[in-house]
Every structure is written in structure tokens, then in C-alpha cells.
Amino acid sequence: MTSLADKAILSGADNRPPMLDKDMYDSWKSRMELYMVNHQHGRMILESVENGPL
């Protein structure tokens, strides 16, 4: 009987979140920017991320 870990290894599971894949980075970056802009103090957070802390 195979365990869940064995099945994951056999299936070639990649446990990295998709945001870490290089080709997905730009889409995640734009999603995070939209998230920050649409929340309270979002513009200040976005500017801090882009330009460093004040």
C-alpha cells in the first residue's frame, strides 16, 4: 500500500506556490498592486513597496 507522500513523489508534485514561477510573477505583481490600491492606506503601502520605507 502506498502512502500519500509516495503518491506525491510519484506524481512529481511541485509544492511551490504558482506566484514563485517566473512566468507567473508579472500577473501576481499586478494582482498585489490592485489589492494594495483598493484597500485603506493602499496607495501609501504601494508607494512604500515601490520606493522603500520613508
mmCIF entry with sequence, helices, sheets and N, C-alpha, C, O atoms, coordinates in Angstrom:
data_MODEL
# 
_entry.id   MODEL 
# 
_entity.id                         1 
_entity.type                       polymer 
_entity.pdbx_number_of_molecules   1 
# 
_entity_poly.entity_id                      1 
_entity_poly.type                           'polypeptide(L)' 
_entity_poly.nstd_linkage                   no 
_entity_poly.nstd_monomer                   no 
_entity_poly.pdbx_seq_one_letter_code       MTSLADKAILSGADNRPPMLDKDMYDSWKSRMELYMVNHQHGRMILESVENGPL 
_entity_poly.pdbx_seq_one_letter_code_can   MTSLADKAILSGADNRPPMLDKDMYDSWKSRMELYMVNHQHGRMILESVENGPL 
_entity_poly.pdbx_strand_id                 A 
# 
loop_
_entity_poly_seq.entity_id 
_entity_poly_seq.num 
_entity_poly_seq.mon_id 
_entity_poly_seq.hetero 
1 1  MET n 
1 2  THR n 
1 3  SER n 
1 4  LEU n 
1 5  ALA n 
1 6  ASP n 
1 7  LYS n 
1 8  ALA n 
1 9  ILE n 
1 10 LEU n 
1 11 SER n 
1 12 GLY n 
1 13 ALA n 
1 14 ASP n 
1 15 ASN n 
1 16 ARG n 
1 17 PRO n 
1 18 PRO n 
1 19 MET n 
1 20 LEU n 
1 21 ASP n 
1 22 LYS n 
1 23 ASP n 
1 24 MET n 
1 25 TYR n 
1 26 ASP n 
1 27 SER n 
1 28 TRP n 
1 29 LYS n 
1 30 SER n 
1 31 ARG n 
1 32 MET n 
1 33 GLU n 
1 34 LEU n 
1 35 TYR n 
1 36 MET n 
1 37 VAL n 
1 38 ASN n 
1 39 HIS n 
1 40 GLN n 
1 41 HIS n 
1 42 GLY n 
1 43 ARG n 
1 44 MET n 
1 45 ILE n 
1 46 LEU n 
1 47 GLU n 
1 48 SER n 
1 49 VAL n 
1 50 GLU n 
1 51 ASN n 
1 52 GLY n 
1 53 PRO n 
1 54 LEU n 
# 
_struct_asym.id          A 
_struct_asym.entity_id   1 
# 
loop_
_struct_conf.conf_type_id 
_struct_conf.id 
_struct_conf.pdbx_PDB_helix_id 
_struct_conf.beg_label_comp_id 
_struct_conf.beg_label_asym_id 
_struct_conf.beg_label_seq_id 
_struct_conf.pdbx_beg_PDB_ins_code 
_struct_conf.end_label_comp_id 
_struct_conf.end_label_asym_id 
_struct_conf.end_label_seq_id 
_struct_conf.pdbx_end_PDB_ins_code 
_struct_conf.beg_auth_comp_id 
_struct_conf.beg_auth_asym_id 
_struct_conf.beg_auth_seq_id 
_struct_conf.end_auth_comp_id 
_struct_conf.end_auth_asym_id 
_struct_conf.end_auth_seq_id 
_struct_conf.pdbx_PDB_helix_class 
_struct_conf.details 
_struct_conf.pdbx_PDB_helix_length 
HELX_P HELX_P1 AA1 LEU A 4  ? LEU A 10 ? LEU A 4  LEU A 10 1 ? 7  
HELX_P HELX_P2 AA2 PRO A 18 ? LEU A 20 ? PRO A 18 LEU A 20 5 ? 3  
HELX_P HELX_P3 AA3 LYS A 22 ? MET A 24 ? LYS A 22 MET A 24 5 ? 3  
HELX_P HELX_P4 AA4 TYR A 25 ? VAL A 37 ? TYR A 25 VAL A 37 1 ? 13 
HELX_P HELX_P5 AA5 GLY A 42 ? ASN A 51 ? GLY A 42 ASN A 51 1 ? 10 
# 
_struct_conf_type.id          HELX_P 
_struct_conf_type.criteria    ? 
_struct_conf_type.reference   ? 
# 
loop_
_atom_site.group_PDB 
_atom_site.id 
_atom_site.type_symbol 
_atom_site.label_atom_id 
_atom_site.label_alt_id 
_atom_site.label_comp_id 
_atom_site.label_asym_id 
_atom_site.label_entity_id 
_atom_site.label_seq_id 
_atom_site.pdbx_PDB_ins_code 
_atom_site.Cartn_x 
_atom_site.Cartn_y 
_atom_site.Cartn_z 
_atom_site.occupancy 
_atom_site.B_iso_or_equiv 
_atom_site.pdbx_formal_charge 
_atom_site.auth_seq_id 
_atom_site.auth_comp_id 
_atom_site.auth_asym_id 
_atom_site.auth_atom_id 
_atom_site.pdbx_PDB_model_num 
ATOM 1   N N  . MET A 1 1  ? 0.848  -1.185 0.000   1.00 0.00 ? 1  MET A N  1 
ATOM 2   C CA . MET A 1 1  ? 0.000  0.000  0.000   1.00 0.00 ? 1  MET A CA 1 
ATOM 3   C C  . MET A 1 1  ? 0.891  1.246  0.000   1.00 0.00 ? 1  MET A C  1 
ATOM 4   O O  . MET A 1 1  ? 1.830  1.345  0.790   1.00 0.00 ? 1  MET A O  1 
ATOM 5   N N  . THR A 1 2  ? 0.594  2.179  -0.877  1.00 0.00 ? 2  THR A N  1 
ATOM 6   C CA . THR A 1 2  ? 1.404  3.394  -0.952  1.00 0.00 ? 2  THR A CA 1 
ATOM 7   C C  . THR A 1 2  ? 0.799  4.489  -0.083  1.00 0.00 ? 2  THR A C  1 
ATOM 8   O O  . THR A 1 2  ? -0.418 4.600  0.065   1.00 0.00 ? 2  THR A O  1 
ATOM 9   N N  . SER A 1 3  ? 1.680  5.278  0.477   1.00 0.00 ? 3  SER A N  1 
ATOM 10  C CA . SER A 1 3  ? 1.223  6.381  1.322   1.00 0.00 ? 3  SER A CA 1 
ATOM 11  C C  . SER A 1 3  ? 0.992  7.623  0.463   1.00 0.00 ? 3  SER A C  1 
ATOM 12  O O  . SER A 1 3  ? 1.332  7.656  -0.719  1.00 0.00 ? 3  SER A O  1 
ATOM 13  N N  . LEU A 1 4  ? 0.417  8.616  1.076   1.00 0.00 ? 4  LEU A N  1 
ATOM 14  C CA . LEU A 1 4  ? 0.165  9.874  0.367   1.00 0.00 ? 4  LEU A CA 1 
ATOM 15  C C  . LEU A 1 4  ? 1.473  10.518 -0.086  1.00 0.00 ? 4  LEU A C  1 
ATOM 16  O O  . LEU A 1 4  ? 1.543  11.079 -1.180  1.00 0.00 ? 4  LEU A O  1 
ATOM 17  N N  . ALA A 1 5  ? 2.512  10.440 0.752   1.00 0.00 ? 5  ALA A N  1 
ATOM 18  C CA . ALA A 1 5  ? 3.812  11.010 0.386   1.00 0.00 ? 5  ALA A CA 1 
ATOM 19  C C  . ALA A 1 5  ? 4.391  10.298 -0.829  1.00 0.00 ? 5  ALA A C  1 
ATOM 20  O O  . ALA A 1 5  ? 4.958  10.939 -1.714  1.00 0.00 ? 5  ALA A O  1 
ATOM 21  N N  . ASP A 1 6  ? 4.253  8.972  -0.876  1.00 0.00 ? 6  ASP A N  1 
ATOM 22  C CA . ASP A 1 6  ? 4.737  8.216  -2.030  1.00 0.00 ? 6  ASP A CA 1 
ATOM 23  C C  . ASP A 1 6  ? 4.000  8.634  -3.297  1.00 0.00 ? 6  ASP A C  1 
ATOM 24  O O  . ASP A 1 6  ? 4.611  8.777  -4.356  1.00 0.00 ? 6  ASP A O  1 
ATOM 25  N N  . LYS A 1 7  ? 2.701  8.829  -3.190  1.00 0.00 ? 7  LYS A N  1 
ATOM 26  C CA . LYS A 1 7  ? 1.922  9.245  -4.357  1.00 0.00 ? 7  LYS A CA 1 
ATOM 27  C C  . LYS A 1 7  ? 2.356  10.628 -4.831  1.00 0.00 ? 7  LYS A C  1 
ATOM 28  O O  . LYS A 1 7  ? 2.428  10.876 -6.035  1.00 0.00 ? 7  LYS A O  1 
ATOM 29  N N  . ALA A 1 8  ? 2.643  11.522 -3.905  1.00 0.00 ? 8  ALA A N  1 
ATOM 30  C CA . ALA A 1 8  ? 3.078  12.868 -4.274  1.00 0.00 ? 8  ALA A CA 1 
ATOM 31  C C  . ALA A 1 8  ? 4.419  12.822 -4.987  1.00 0.00 ? 8  ALA A C  1 
ATOM 32  O O  . ALA A 1 8  ? 4.634  13.542 -5.962  1.00 0.00 ? 8  ALA A O  1 
ATOM 33  N N  . ILE A 1 9  ? 5.320  11.980 -4.503  1.00 0.00 ? 9  ILE A N  1 
ATOM 34  C CA . ILE A 1 9  ? 6.634  11.859 -5.131  1.00 0.00 ? 9  ILE A CA 1 
ATOM 35  C C  . ILE A 1 9  ? 6.497  11.223 -6.509  1.00 0.00 ? 9  ILE A C  1 
ATOM 36  O O  . ILE A 1 9  ? 7.138  11.658 -7.466  1.00 0.00 ? 9  ILE A O  1 
ATOM 37  N N  . LEU A 1 10 ? 5.655  10.185 -6.608  1.00 0.00 ? 10 LEU A N  1 
ATOM 38  C CA . LEU A 1 10 ? 5.468  9.504  -7.882  1.00 0.00 ? 10 LEU A CA 1 
ATOM 39  C C  . LEU A 1 10 ? 4.831  10.410 -8.925  1.00 0.00 ? 10 LEU A C  1 
ATOM 40  O O  . LEU A 1 10 ? 5.157  10.322 -10.109 1.00 0.00 ? 10 LEU A O  1 
ATOM 41  N N  . SER A 1 11 ? 3.938  11.266 -8.499  1.00 0.00 ? 11 SER A N  1 
ATOM 42  C CA . SER A 1 11 ? 3.254  12.128 -9.457  1.00 0.00 ? 11 SER A CA 1 
ATOM 43  C C  . SER A 1 11 ? 4.078  13.358 -9.815  1.00 0.00 ? 11 SER A C  1 
ATOM 44  O O  . SER A 1 11 ? 3.675  14.146 -10.672 1.00 0.00 ? 11 SER A O  1 
ATOM 45  N N  . GLY A 1 12 ? 5.229  13.530 -9.168  1.00 0.00 ? 12 GLY A N  1 
ATOM 46  C CA . GLY A 1 12 ? 6.083  14.676 -9.458  1.00 0.00 ? 12 GLY A CA 1 
ATOM 47  C C  . GLY A 1 12 ? 5.506  15.974 -8.941  1.00 0.00 ? 12 GLY A C  1 
ATOM 48  O O  . GLY A 1 12 ? 5.579  17.001 -9.617  1.00 0.00 ? 12 GLY A O  1 
ATOM 49  N N  . ALA A 1 13 ? 4.936  15.941 -7.755  1.00 0.00 ? 13 ALA A N  1 
ATOM 50  C CA . ALA A 1 13 ? 4.296  17.127 -7.186  1.00 0.00 ? 13 ALA A CA 1 
ATOM 51  C C  . ALA A 1 13 ? 5.315  18.242 -6.996  1.00 0.00 ? 13 ALA A C  1 
ATOM 52  O O  . ALA A 1 13 ? 6.431  18.019 -6.527  1.00 0.00 ? 13 ALA A O  1 
ATOM 53  N N  . ASP A 1 14 ? 4.911  19.414 -7.365  1.00 0.00 ? 14 ASP A N  1 
ATOM 54  C CA . ASP A 1 14 ? 5.726  20.608 -7.165  1.00 0.00 ? 14 ASP A CA 1 
ATOM 55  C C  . ASP A 1 14 ? 4.992  21.452 -6.138  1.00 0.00 ? 14 ASP A C  1 
ATOM 56  O O  . ASP A 1 14 ? 3.906  21.960 -6.416  1.00 0.00 ? 14 ASP A O  1 
ATOM 57  N N  . ASN A 1 15 ? 5.568  21.606 -4.961  1.00 0.00 ? 15 ASN A N  1 
ATOM 58  C CA . ASN A 1 15 ? 4.868  22.241 -3.856  1.00 0.00 ? 15 ASN A CA 1 
ATOM 59  C C  . ASN A 1 15 ? 5.044  23.753 -3.797  1.00 0.00 ? 15 ASN A C  1 
ATOM 60  O O  . ASN A 1 15 ? 4.567  24.389 -2.857  1.00 0.00 ? 15 ASN A O  1 
ATOM 61  N N  . ARG A 1 16 ? 5.707  24.330 -4.766  1.00 0.00 ? 16 ARG A N  1 
ATOM 62  C CA . ARG A 1 16 ? 5.876  25.783 -4.754  1.00 0.00 ? 16 ARG A CA 1 
ATOM 63  C C  . ARG A 1 16 ? 4.575  26.462 -5.141  1.00 0.00 ? 16 ARG A C  1 
ATOM 64  O O  . ARG A 1 16 ? 3.869  25.983 -6.028  1.00 0.00 ? 16 ARG A O  1 
ATOM 65  N N  . PRO A 1 17 ? 4.246  27.568 -4.490  1.00 0.00 ? 17 PRO A N  1 
ATOM 66  C CA . PRO A 1 17 ? 3.068  28.323 -4.920  1.00 0.00 ? 17 PRO A CA 1 
ATOM 67  C C  . PRO A 1 17 ? 3.285  28.858 -6.333  1.00 0.00 ? 17 PRO A C  1 
ATOM 68  O O  . PRO A 1 17 ? 4.419  29.167 -6.699  1.00 0.00 ? 17 PRO A O  1 
ATOM 69  N N  . PRO A 1 18 ? 2.231  28.974 -7.129  1.00 0.00 ? 18 PRO A N  1 
ATOM 70  C CA . PRO A 1 18 ? 2.404  29.424 -8.510  1.00 0.00 ? 18 PRO A CA 1 
ATOM 71  C C  . PRO A 1 18 ? 2.997  30.822 -8.632  1.00 0.00 ? 18 PRO A C  1 
ATOM 72  O O  . PRO A 1 18 ? 3.563  31.155 -9.673  1.00 0.00 ? 18 PRO A O  1 
ATOM 73  N N  . MET A 1 19 ? 2.881  31.657 -7.585  1.00 0.00 ? 19 MET A N  1 
ATOM 74  C CA . MET A 1 19 ? 3.423  33.011 -7.681  1.00 0.00 ? 19 MET A CA 1 
ATOM 75  C C  . MET A 1 19 ? 4.943  33.020 -7.759  1.00 0.00 ? 19 MET A C  1 
ATOM 76  O O  . MET A 1 19 ? 5.529  34.037 -8.132  1.00 0.00 ? 19 MET A O  1 
ATOM 77  N N  . LEU A 1 20 ? 5.605  31.899 -7.413  1.00 0.00 ? 20 LEU A N  1 
ATOM 78  C CA . LEU A 1 20 ? 7.055  31.857 -7.454  1.00 0.00 ? 20 LEU A CA 1 
ATOM 79  C C  . LEU A 1 20 ? 7.589  31.458 -8.824  1.00 0.00 ? 20 LEU A C  1 
ATOM 80  O O  . LEU A 1 20 ? 8.788  31.583 -9.075  1.00 0.00 ? 20 LEU A O  1 
ATOM 81  N N  . ASP A 1 21 ? 6.729  30.983 -9.709  1.00 0.00 ? 21 ASP A N  1 
ATOM 82  C CA . ASP A 1 21 ? 7.160  30.659 -11.059 1.00 0.00 ? 21 ASP A CA 1 
ATOM 83  C C  . ASP A 1 21 ? 7.436  31.953 -11.809 1.00 0.00 ? 21 ASP A C  1 
ATOM 84  O O  . ASP A 1 21 ? 6.643  32.892 -11.750 1.00 0.00 ? 21 ASP A O  1 
ATOM 85  N N  . LYS A 1 22 ? 8.553  32.001 -12.509 1.00 0.00 ? 22 LYS A N  1 
ATOM 86  C CA . LYS A 1 22 ? 8.971  33.239 -13.175 1.00 0.00 ? 22 LYS A CA 1 
ATOM 87  C C  . LYS A 1 22 ? 7.931  33.744 -14.167 1.00 0.00 ? 22 LYS A C  1 
ATOM 88  O O  . LYS A 1 22 ? 7.702  34.950 -14.259 1.00 0.00 ? 22 LYS A O  1 
ATOM 89  N N  . ASP A 1 23 ? 7.297  32.839 -14.913 1.00 0.00 ? 23 ASP A N  1 
ATOM 90  C CA . ASP A 1 23 ? 6.342  33.294 -15.914 1.00 0.00 ? 23 ASP A CA 1 
ATOM 91  C C  . ASP A 1 23 ? 5.042  33.802 -15.300 1.00 0.00 ? 23 ASP A C  1 
ATOM 92  O O  . ASP A 1 23 ? 4.275  34.489 -15.974 1.00 0.00 ? 23 ASP A O  1 
ATOM 93  N N  . MET A 1 24 ? 4.779  33.480 -14.039 1.00 0.00 ? 24 MET A N  1 
ATOM 94  C CA . MET A 1 24 ? 3.564  33.930 -13.371 1.00 0.00 ? 24 MET A CA 1 
ATOM 95  C C  . MET A 1 24 ? 3.788  35.194 -12.546 1.00 0.00 ? 24 MET A C  1 
ATOM 96  O O  . MET A 1 24 ? 2.828  35.769 -12.034 1.00 0.00 ? 24 MET A O  1 
ATOM 97  N N  . TYR A 1 25 ? 5.038  35.638 -12.409 1.00 0.00 ? 25 TYR A N  1 
ATOM 98  C CA . TYR A 1 25 ? 5.353  36.737 -11.496 1.00 0.00 ? 25 TYR A CA 1 
ATOM 99  C C  . TYR A 1 25 ? 4.629  38.030 -11.858 1.00 0.00 ? 25 TYR A C  1 
ATOM 100 O O  . TYR A 1 25 ? 4.076  38.697 -10.984 1.00 0.00 ? 25 TYR A O  1 
ATOM 101 N N  . ASP A 1 26 ? 4.628  38.386 -13.138 1.00 0.00 ? 26 ASP A N  1 
ATOM 102 C CA . ASP A 1 26 ? 4.011  39.656 -13.542 1.00 0.00 ? 26 ASP A CA 1 
ATOM 103 C C  . ASP A 1 26 ? 2.530  39.682 -13.232 1.00 0.00 ? 26 ASP A C  1 
ATOM 104 O O  . ASP A 1 26 ? 2.004  40.712 -12.808 1.00 0.00 ? 26 ASP A O  1 
ATOM 105 N N  . SER A 1 27 ? 1.844  38.558 -13.438 1.00 0.00 ? 27 SER A N  1 
ATOM 106 C CA . SER A 1 27 ? 0.415  38.548 -13.147 1.00 0.00 ? 27 SER A CA 1 
ATOM 107 C C  . SER A 1 27 ? 0.173  38.680 -11.645 1.00 0.00 ? 27 SER A C  1 
ATOM 108 O O  . SER A 1 27 ? -0.760 39.367 -11.231 1.00 0.00 ? 27 SER A O  1 
ATOM 109 N N  . TRP A 1 28 ? 1.008  38.027 -10.818 1.00 0.00 ? 28 TRP A N  1 
ATOM 110 C CA . TRP A 1 28 ? 0.846  38.152 -9.360  1.00 0.00 ? 28 TRP A CA 1 
ATOM 111 C C  . TRP A 1 28 ? 1.208  39.553 -8.905  1.00 0.00 ? 28 TRP A C  1 
ATOM 112 O O  . TRP A 1 28 ? 0.587  40.089 -7.986  1.00 0.00 ? 28 TRP A O  1 
ATOM 113 N N  . LYS A 1 29 ? 2.205  40.150 -9.538  1.00 0.00 ? 29 LYS A N  1 
ATOM 114 C CA . LYS A 1 29 ? 2.599  41.516 -9.177  1.00 0.00 ? 29 LYS A CA 1 
ATOM 115 C C  . LYS A 1 29 ? 1.440  42.474 -9.426  1.00 0.00 ? 29 LYS A C  1 
ATOM 116 O O  . LYS A 1 29 ? 1.140  43.316 -8.580  1.00 0.00 ? 29 LYS A O  1 
ATOM 117 N N  . SER A 1 30 ? 0.793  42.355 -10.570 1.00 0.00 ? 30 SER A N  1 
ATOM 118 C CA . SER A 1 30 ? -0.322 43.254 -10.867 1.00 0.00 ? 30 SER A CA 1 
ATOM 119 C C  . SER A 1 30 ? -1.502 42.994 -9.937  1.00 0.00 ? 30 SER A C  1 
ATOM 120 O O  . SER A 1 30 ? -2.203 43.933 -9.560  1.00 0.00 ? 30 SER A O  1 
ATOM 121 N N  . ARG A 1 31 ? -1.732 41.744 -9.563  1.00 0.00 ? 31 ARG A N  1 
ATOM 122 C CA . ARG A 1 31 ? -2.811 41.442 -8.609  1.00 0.00 ? 31 ARG A CA 1 
ATOM 123 C C  . ARG A 1 31 ? -2.538 42.070 -7.250  1.00 0.00 ? 31 ARG A C  1 
ATOM 124 O O  . ARG A 1 31 ? -3.442 42.626 -6.625  1.00 0.00 ? 31 ARG A O  1 
ATOM 125 N N  . MET A 1 32 ? -1.289 41.982 -6.792  1.00 0.00 ? 32 MET A N  1 
ATOM 126 C CA . MET A 1 32 ? -0.942 42.556 -5.490  1.00 0.00 ? 32 MET A CA 1 
ATOM 127 C C  . MET A 1 32 ? -1.048 44.079 -5.528  1.00 0.00 ? 32 MET A C  1 
ATOM 128 O O  . MET A 1 32 ? -1.481 44.694 -4.554  1.00 0.00 ? 32 MET A O  1 
ATOM 129 N N  . GLU A 1 33 ? -0.658 44.685 -6.639  1.00 0.00 ? 33 GLU A N  1 
ATOM 130 C CA . GLU A 1 33 ? -0.779 46.141 -6.759  1.00 0.00 ? 33 GLU A CA 1 
ATOM 131 C C  . GLU A 1 33 ? -2.240 46.561 -6.706  1.00 0.00 ? 33 GLU A C  1 
ATOM 132 O O  . GLU A 1 33 ? -2.578 47.531 -6.026  1.00 0.00 ? 33 GLU A O  1 
ATOM 133 N N  . LEU A 1 34 ? -3.110 45.849 -7.410  1.00 0.00 ? 34 LEU A N  1 
ATOM 134 C CA . LEU A 1 34 ? -4.539 46.163 -7.365  1.00 0.00 ? 34 LEU A CA 1 
ATOM 135 C C  . LEU A 1 34 ? -5.096 45.982 -5.963  1.00 0.00 ? 34 LEU A C  1 
ATOM 136 O O  . LEU A 1 34 ? -5.912 46.782 -5.507  1.00 0.00 ? 34 LEU A O  1 
ATOM 137 N N  . TYR A 1 35 ? -4.655 44.928 -5.276  1.00 0.00 ? 35 TYR A N  1 
ATOM 138 C CA . TYR A 1 35 ? -5.110 44.671 -3.910  1.00 0.00 ? 35 TYR A CA 1 
ATOM 139 C C  . TYR A 1 35 ? -4.716 45.828 -2.998  1.00 0.00 ? 35 TYR A C  1 
ATOM 140 O O  . TYR A 1 35 ? -5.533 46.311 -2.214  1.00 0.00 ? 35 TYR A O  1 
ATOM 141 N N  . MET A 1 36 ? -3.468 46.269 -3.100  1.00 0.00 ? 36 MET A N  1 
ATOM 142 C CA . MET A 1 36 ? -2.991 47.337 -2.224  1.00 0.00 ? 36 MET A CA 1 
ATOM 143 C C  . MET A 1 36 ? -3.703 48.655 -2.510  1.00 0.00 ? 36 MET A C  1 
ATOM 144 O O  . MET A 1 36 ? -4.054 49.383 -1.582  1.00 0.00 ? 36 MET A O  1 
ATOM 145 N N  . VAL A 1 37 ? -3.916 48.963 -3.775  1.00 0.00 ? 37 VAL A N  1 
ATOM 146 C CA . VAL A 1 37 ? -4.548 50.228 -4.140  1.00 0.00 ? 37 VAL A CA 1 
ATOM 147 C C  . VAL A 1 37 ? -5.993 50.274 -3.657  1.00 0.00 ? 37 VAL A C  1 
ATOM 148 O O  . VAL A 1 37 ? -6.481 51.341 -3.283  1.00 0.00 ? 37 VAL A O  1 
ATOM 149 N N  . ASN A 1 38 ? -6.678 49.148 -3.659  1.00 0.00 ? 38 ASN A N  1 
ATOM 150 C CA . ASN A 1 38 ? -8.099 49.116 -3.327  1.00 0.00 ? 38 ASN A CA 1 
ATOM 151 C C  . ASN A 1 38 ? -8.389 48.952 -1.836  1.00 0.00 ? 38 ASN A C  1 
ATOM 152 O O  . ASN A 1 38 ? -9.540 48.717 -1.468  1.00 0.00 ? 38 ASN A O  1 
ATOM 153 N N  . HIS A 1 39 ? -7.404 49.066 -0.985  1.00 0.00 ? 39 HIS A N  1 
ATOM 154 C CA . HIS A 1 39 ? -7.629 48.967 0.457   1.00 0.00 ? 39 HIS A CA 1 
ATOM 155 C C  . HIS A 1 39 ? -7.244 50.277 1.137   1.00 0.00 ? 39 HIS A C  1 
ATOM 156 O O  . HIS A 1 39 ? -6.536 51.111 0.573   1.00 0.00 ? 39 HIS A O  1 
ATOM 157 N N  . GLN A 1 40 ? -7.729 50.429 2.360   1.00 0.00 ? 40 GLN A N  1 
ATOM 158 C CA . GLN A 1 40 ? -7.421 51.644 3.117   1.00 0.00 ? 40 GLN A CA 1 
ATOM 159 C C  . GLN A 1 40 ? -5.907 51.784 3.244   1.00 0.00 ? 40 GLN A C  1 
ATOM 160 O O  . GLN A 1 40 ? -5.222 50.813 3.565   1.00 0.00 ? 40 GLN A O  1 
ATOM 161 N N  . HIS A 1 41 ? -5.393 52.948 3.005   1.00 0.00 ? 41 HIS A N  1 
ATOM 162 C CA . HIS A 1 41 ? -3.955 53.250 3.023   1.00 0.00 ? 41 HIS A CA 1 
ATOM 163 C C  . HIS A 1 41 ? -3.207 52.488 1.931   1.00 0.00 ? 41 HIS A C  1 
ATOM 164 O O  . HIS A 1 41 ? -1.985 52.354 1.993   1.00 0.00 ? 41 HIS A O  1 
ATOM 165 N N  . GLY A 1 42 ? -3.927 51.996 0.945   1.00 0.00 ? 42 GLY A N  1 
ATOM 166 C CA . GLY A 1 42 ? -3.316 51.183 -0.108  1.00 0.00 ? 42 GLY A CA 1 
ATOM 167 C C  . GLY A 1 42 ? -2.286 51.927 -0.923  1.00 0.00 ? 42 GLY A C  1 
ATOM 168 O O  . GLY A 1 42 ? -1.229 51.376 -1.230  1.00 0.00 ? 42 GLY A O  1 
ATOM 169 N N  . ARG A 1 43 ? -2.570 53.177 -1.283  1.00 0.00 ? 43 ARG A N  1 
ATOM 170 C CA . ARG A 1 43 ? -1.628 53.951 -2.089  1.00 0.00 ? 43 ARG A CA 1 
ATOM 171 C C  . ARG A 1 43 ? -0.327 54.151 -1.323  1.00 0.00 ? 43 ARG A C  1 
ATOM 172 O O  . ARG A 1 43 ? 0.755  54.069 -1.905  1.00 0.00 ? 43 ARG A O  1 
ATOM 173 N N  . MET A 1 44 ? -0.423 54.414 -0.014  1.00 0.00 ? 44 MET A N  1 
ATOM 174 C CA . MET A 1 44 ? 0.762  54.602 0.810   1.00 0.00 ? 44 MET A CA 1 
ATOM 175 C C  . MET A 1 44 ? 1.572  53.303 0.891   1.00 0.00 ? 44 MET A C  1 
ATOM 176 O O  . MET A 1 44 ? 2.802  53.328 0.844   1.00 0.00 ? 44 MET A O  1 
ATOM 177 N N  . ILE A 1 45 ? 0.874  52.170 1.012   1.00 0.00 ? 45 ILE A N  1 
ATOM 178 C CA . ILE A 1 45 ? 1.560  50.874 1.066   1.00 0.00 ? 45 ILE A CA 1 
ATOM 179 C C  . ILE A 1 45 ? 2.259  50.606 -0.259  1.00 0.00 ? 45 ILE A C  1 
ATOM 180 O O  . ILE A 1 45 ? 3.421  50.199 -0.282  1.00 0.00 ? 45 ILE A O  1 
ATOM 181 N N  . LEU A 1 46 ? 1.556  50.833 -1.360  1.00 0.00 ? 46 LEU A N  1 
ATOM 182 C CA . LEU A 1 46 ? 2.136  50.589 -2.680  1.00 0.00 ? 46 LEU A CA 1 
ATOM 183 C C  . LEU A 1 46 ? 3.365  51.463 -2.911  1.00 0.00 ? 46 LEU A C  1 
ATOM 184 O O  . LEU A 1 46 ? 4.378  50.982 -3.419  1.00 0.00 ? 46 LEU A O  1 
ATOM 185 N N  . GLU A 1 47 ? 3.289  52.734 -2.545  1.00 0.00 ? 47 GLU A N  1 
ATOM 186 C CA . GLU A 1 47 ? 4.443  53.624 -2.711  1.00 0.00 ? 47 GLU A CA 1 
ATOM 187 C C  . GLU A 1 47 ? 5.607  53.182 -1.831  1.00 0.00 ? 47 GLU A C  1 
ATOM 188 O O  . GLU A 1 47 ? 6.764  53.298 -2.233  1.00 0.00 ? 47 GLU A O  1 
ATOM 189 N N  . SER A 1 48 ? 5.313  52.680 -0.641  1.00 0.00 ? 48 SER A N  1 
ATOM 190 C CA . SER A 1 48 ? 6.361  52.189 0.245   1.00 0.00 ? 48 SER A CA 1 
ATOM 191 C C  . SER A 1 48 ? 7.041  50.958 -0.342  1.00 0.00 ? 48 SER A C  1 
ATOM 192 O O  . SER A 1 48 ? 8.258  50.805 -0.237  1.00 0.00 ? 48 SER A O  1 
ATOM 193 N N  . VAL A 1 49 ? 6.253  50.083 -0.958  1.00 0.00 ? 49 VAL A N  1 
ATOM 194 C CA . VAL A 1 49 ? 6.823  48.883 -1.575  1.00 0.00 ? 49 VAL A CA 1 
ATOM 195 C C  . VAL A 1 49 ? 7.694  49.266 -2.766  1.00 0.00 ? 49 VAL A C  1 
ATOM 196 O O  . VAL A 1 49 ? 8.774  48.706 -2.952  1.00 0.00 ? 49 VAL A O  1 
ATOM 197 N N  . GLU A 1 50 ? 7.233  50.210 -3.567  1.00 0.00 ? 50 GLU A N  1 
ATOM 198 C CA . GLU A 1 50 ? 7.976  50.598 -4.765  1.00 0.00 ? 50 GLU A CA 1 
ATOM 199 C C  . GLU A 1 50 ? 9.220  51.420 -4.447  1.00 0.00 ? 50 GLU A C  1 
ATOM 200 O O  . GLU A 1 50 ? 10.254 51.243 -5.092  1.00 0.00 ? 50 GLU A O  1 
ATOM 201 N N  . ASN A 1 51 ? 9.137  52.322 -3.457  1.00 0.00 ? 51 ASN A N  1 
ATOM 202 C CA . ASN A 1 51 ? 10.223 53.272 -3.203  1.00 0.00 ? 51 ASN A CA 1 
ATOM 203 C C  . ASN A 1 51 ? 10.996 53.016 -1.919  1.00 0.00 ? 51 ASN A C  1 
ATOM 204 O O  . ASN A 1 51 ? 11.968 53.716 -1.638  1.00 0.00 ? 51 ASN A O  1 
ATOM 205 N N  . GLY A 1 52 ? 10.594 52.048 -1.151  1.00 0.00 ? 52 GLY A N  1 
ATOM 206 C CA . GLY A 1 52 ? 11.231 51.795 0.130   1.00 0.00 ? 52 GLY A CA 1 
ATOM 207 C C  . GLY A 1 52 ? 10.549 52.594 1.224   1.00 0.00 ? 52 GLY A C  1 
ATOM 208 O O  . GLY A 1 52 ? 9.777  53.509 0.937   1.00 0.00 ? 52 GLY A O  1 
ATOM 209 N N  . PRO A 1 53 ? 10.829 52.256 2.479   1.00 0.00 ? 53 PRO A N  1 
ATOM 210 C CA . PRO A 1 53 ? 10.173 52.963 3.589   1.00 0.00 ? 53 PRO A CA 1 
ATOM 211 C C  . PRO A 1 53 ? 10.601 54.428 3.650   1.00 0.00 ? 53 PRO A C  1 
ATOM 212 O O  . PRO A 1 53 ? 11.665 54.807 3.160   1.00 0.00 ? 53 PRO A O  1 
ATOM 213 N N  . LEU A 1 54 ? 9.747  55.230 4.260   1.00 0.00 ? 54 LEU A N  1 
ATOM 214 C CA . LEU A 1 54 ? 10.034 56.672 4.364   1.00 0.00 ? 54 LEU A CA 1 
ATOM 215 C C  . LEU A 1 54 ? 11.145 56.955 5.326   1.00 0.00 ? 54 LEU A C  1 
ATOM 216 O O  . LEU A 1 54 ? 11.508 58.114 5.527   1.00 0.00 ? 54 LEU A O  1 
# 
